[in-house]
Amino acid sequence: MGAVNDVSEEILRALVQTRAPTQSVLSLCLDLDPAQFATAPARATEIDSLLDAAHRDIESGERPHDERQELRAALARAREILDGNRAWAHGARAVALFLCEPIGLQRLLRLAHPVRAGFVISDAPFIAPLTESAPAGRVCVALVDERFARILRGSAQQLSEAVSFGDPVHGRHKQGGWSQARYQRSQFEDVEAHLRHVARTLHDLLKMTPYDRLLVACTAPLWPRVVDKLHADVRALLHPQRPSLDVGDASVEEATRAAGAALAEEQRAREDALLAELRERHARDGDGRAAVGLSAVLEALLERRVGTLLYEAGLQARGVACPRCGWLGTAGERCPVDGGDLRMRDSVVEDAVQAAVAQSADVLALHDRNELGLLGGIAAMLRF
């Protein structure tokens, strides 16, 4: 199997709605990059390092006694989970673990994309790493010719073969056999039956183990015949370009590289289009369709006007949040809505991501791009 992904929109929404009465939610992220953590000893070292760092943070500083006890319990439970049966690591590129004793929170999620190892202690789960997914998430690649098909599953970084099959197709016409026209008609019908088999298999896979993007590698003449037979739900996930692969001889590694390149190009094009639209909206003074900079974005989120949130991955920006009504700002001591005390956030960007997910906005973390640098590292396109 390829890299698994336990994250869904439903799970994100549930985590966004999770709040503790105190700073007692422990969020842990583990990197399972096979290049660094392929062996059990390497993973054990990473786990020990991460939990030791969390322990030092819990025991340092001025925390209320009850809160410290709650965090100690969460950390002990994390050690039990991570040091126990390591089946949770199977098929994952990273793992996120959320624990909170007072509200009974315990959720472990396997991720298909790598994340930086770390921990966060707050009153809510730290979900930003979950939204910074790899291009296209779960990927399916079909290698199809007129007789055989190989279907690979996984992520843009790692695919593995899931299904392979062949169907009977009449061979080359021999002297004394059928007429040429009858032979060609029979061969065409056999290929059509094979392509219908491919289409059924892709639809069955989608129903049983959903994928987010489909790439089909085949010859140019075969392409329209394949596309025509795909179920509408499958066709909606089809990448418009055919990977350049020798279907008969392509290795899994070659298919993974081709899929990764196509999806990265598609992701780059999507980012380019969104950034171009953002610049165009921002240039129209006073139309209210773009928010630029942290203060303006937080205000738009509070008004539930955000359609797409864009920010630089890893952006840190101090701010404040109201634990009662959810008001967000860049500074202040009292909430302007309910008058209560505001809590300082080392980075209010996480709260912004949570607010965006809660109002069904698209969230895009930009990696290795500096276009948002002059705009404060964060911006939003607004619904109205």
N, C-alpha and C positions, 0 to 999 in steps of 0.2 A: 504494500500500500504506500501511497505518497503521504506527504505531510497532512496531518488532520487539522481541522479547524472546528472548535466547539462554540465559537462565537456566532451568535445570531442577533438579529434586530430585537427579538423578544428578550433575549438575555441582557442585551445592553440597556433596554428600557427598564428591566427589573433592577439592574444595578444602579441606574440613575435615580430610581425612586427609593433606594435604600439609604437610610439615614440613622445614625446612632445619636443618642442624647449627649454623648461625650466624645472626646478624641480617642476612640477606642477601636477604630477599624484599621486592621493591619492588612496592607496590600503588598504582596511580594511578586516579583517577576524573576524568572530564571531563564537564562539563555542556554539553549540546548544545541547550539551550532555544532554540527558534527565535526567541523574542522578543529574545534577546541575542546569539546566536551563529549566526544564519542564514547569514551570509556567510563565505566562506573566510578573508578577512583577520581577521575577529573570532575565528574558531576558531584561526587561527595565533597570534594574540596570547595567547589563553587557554593554548594548548599551551606556548608559550615561557615564559609566566609560571609555569606549573606545573612544568615541567622545571627552570627556573632555581632555583625554591625547593627542589626536591629536591636539586639539585646543591649548593646552599649547606649543606643539612643533612648531606649525605654528607661534605663536606669539612671540616665543623666538628666539634668535640667530639673525644673520645678513642675512636677506633675502631681495632681491630687492623688491621694493614696488609692482610692477606689479605681481610678483610671489606670494607675500603674499595675494594679492587680489584674485588671481586665486584659491589659496588654500582655502581661506575663502569661496569662492563661492562653491567649491567642498564639503567642510565640511557642509555647509548649505543644499546642495542638499542631502547629505548622511543622515542628520538628518530628512529631509522630507520623504525620502524613508523608513528609518528604524523605524521612529515613526508613520508612516501612517498605512495603511492596512498591517497587519502582515501575510498575506497569503504567503509571501515569505518564512516563516519559516516552512510551512507544509511539512512534509516528509523529512526534511533535517537534517543531523547531524552537518552541519556547513554551513556558507555562506561566499562567497567572493564578495566584491563590489569594482569596479574600476571606478574612476571618474576623469575627467580632462576637465575643461571648455574650454581651448583654442582649443582643437582638437575634442570637442564634444563627449568625451568618457563617456559612462554610461552603465555599464554591471554588472548585479547581477547574480551570479552563485550559485546554491545549490549543496552542496557536500554530498556524501554518507559516508564520513569518517570524524572523528573529527579532528579539527586543533586547534592550540593554538591561542587565541584571540590576536590581535595586529594590528598595522598599519605600513605602510611604505610610505615615501614620496620620490619620485624619478622622473626620466624622462621617466619611462616605468612601466607598470604593474608588480607587484611582483607576479610571477606565481609559485614559488617553492612549496607553500602549495598545489597547484592544482596537481602537479606531484607526491606528496607523498600520493598516494591513498592507500586505504585498499586493501588487497589481493583480486584479481579477479574482483574488482569493482562491477558491477551489477550481481547478482546471481539468478539462477533459480534452485529450488529443486523439483523433481518429486517423489512422493511416489506412487508406482505402485504395485498392486497385480493383480490377474487374472480377477478381476471383477471391481474394483474401482481404481480411480486415484485422487490424490490431488496434486496440483501444487502451490508452494509457490514462491514468488518473494521478492526481496529486496537486502540486502547486507549481508556480512558475519557476521555482528553484529546484524542485525534485519531483520527477514523475516515475511511475512504475507501471508495468504492464498489468492490466486488469482482466482483459478479455481478448482472445484471438480465435478466429475461425475462418474456414473457407467454405465455399459453396460450389457445387458442380456446375461447370460451364463447358459447353461443347467446344472441343478443340479444333485444330486446323482442319479444313475440308480435305478429304482424301478422294482420289480418283475412284469412281464407281460408287460413291456415296450419294447423299442427297444432292439436289440441284443447289447451285451456289446461292440463289435467292432464298430457298428454304433454309439452308444452313445459316445464312446471315440472320434471318428472322428468328430462328431458334436460339442462336447465340445471343442476340440482343435481348430476348425475353429472359434468358438465363441470367444475364448481367443485371437486368432490371429486378429480378427476384432477389439477387444477392444484395443489391443496394437497398431494397425494402427491408431485408434482414438487418443490414447495418442501421437503418433508420429506427427500426423497432428496438434494437439493442440499446441505442443511444437514449431513446425515450424511456425504456425500462430502467436504465441506470439513473436517469434523472429523477424518476419517481422513487427509487429505492435509496439512492445515496446521491443527493442533489449536488450539482456543480454549478459554478457561476459563469464560466466561459468555455466555449467549445471552439476548437480549431480542427479543421479537416485538411489533411494533406492528401492530394490526389492529382491526377493529370488535369490539364486545362479542359479537355473535352469531357471528362467525367464530372467536373465540378457542378455544372448546372443540373445534371441528372441526380447527383447526391442531394443538393440543396432542395430540389423540388420534392423529394420524398421525406424530408425531415418533418416531424410533427411541429406545429406552430410554436409550442412551448420550447422545443429544442432550437428551432430556427431563430428564436428571439435572442438566444445566447451565442449565436454563431459569429465568430470573428470574420470580418469581411475579406481578409487576405488569406491566401493559401500558403502555409509554410513551405519553404523551398527544401524539400526532402526527397530522397530516393526511397519511395514507400517500401520497396522490397528489402532493402539492405540497411535502412536507417537504424542505428542503435538507440537505446533509450536515452543515452547521454546526448546524442545529436538531436533527438526530438525535444529534449528538455531545453537545450540551448536555443533551438529555433522558436519554441513556444515562448521562452523567456524574452527573447529579442522582440518578437511580435507584440507581446503584451506590454513590454516596457515602452516600445514606440507608441502604442495606443495610449498608455497612461500619460506619456509626455505630451502627446497631442491634446489629450483632455485637459491637462494642466495649462498648456499654452492657450487653449480656447477660453478657459475660465479666467486666466489672468488678463487676457485681451479684453474680455467682457468687463472685468472689474475696472481696468484702466479707462475703458470707454464710459462706464457709468460714473466713475469718479471725476472724469473730465467735465461732465454735465453738472455744473454748479447748481445746487438747490433742488435737484429733482428727487433727492431722498432715496435713491435706489442703491446706494453703496454706503457702507460705514467703514472708515479707515482709522486704524489706531485703536489701542486698547479701550480707552474711555468710550469712544463712539460705538465700538462693537458691544461692549457690556450693556450700554443703554439700549441698543437695538435688540439684544437678547432679552432684556427685561420686558420690552414691549412686544416680544414674540413676533418679530418681523423678519427674522433671519431665514433665508432660504438656503444659503451655502456659507459655511464658515471655512475660511482658509487661514492657516498659520504655519509658521516655520517649525518643523519638527524639533523638539527639544527647547522651544522658547520658554524662558522663565521670566515672569513679570509679577512683582509683588502687588497685592491688592487686598481687599477686604470682602467679607461675605457675612450676611445675616443668617444665623443658623435656624431662625424661625420662619421667615418669609422667603428666603432665598435671594434677597437683594444683593447685587454685586456692584463693586465700585473699585476705584484705584486707591482711595484713601478715606479716612474718616474714623470716628469712634462710635457714633450712634447711628442706627439705621434710620434713614429719612422716612421710612414707611411706618414702622411700628415703634420706633424710639428705643429699641433694645440695643444691647452692646453688640458691636461688630467683631468678628474674628479675623485676625490677620492671616493672610495666605502667603506662603513663600512664593507660590506661583498661582495666580488666579486663573491661569489658562486652563487648568484642569476643570475648574468650575464652569468656565465658558464652554468647554467641550460637552460637559454634562448637560448644561442648559440647552445647547444646540440639539443634542440627541433627543432630549425630552420634548422638543417641539418639532421633531421629525425633519430637522434640517440636515442637509448633506454636510459631512465633515471631511476636509481634505488637509492632511498634514504634508507640507512640501519638504522633500528631502533634497539636499544638495542644490538648492536654488536660492538666489538672493533677491528675487524680484520684490519681495515684501519688505526688504530691509529698510527702504526709505519711507515705508508706511507703518513703521512701528512693529513689523513682524507679524501683524494679524489684521485681517480685514473680513468683511462679510458682504455678500450680495443679498439685498433685501427683497422680500415678497411685495411690499408696498411702502 
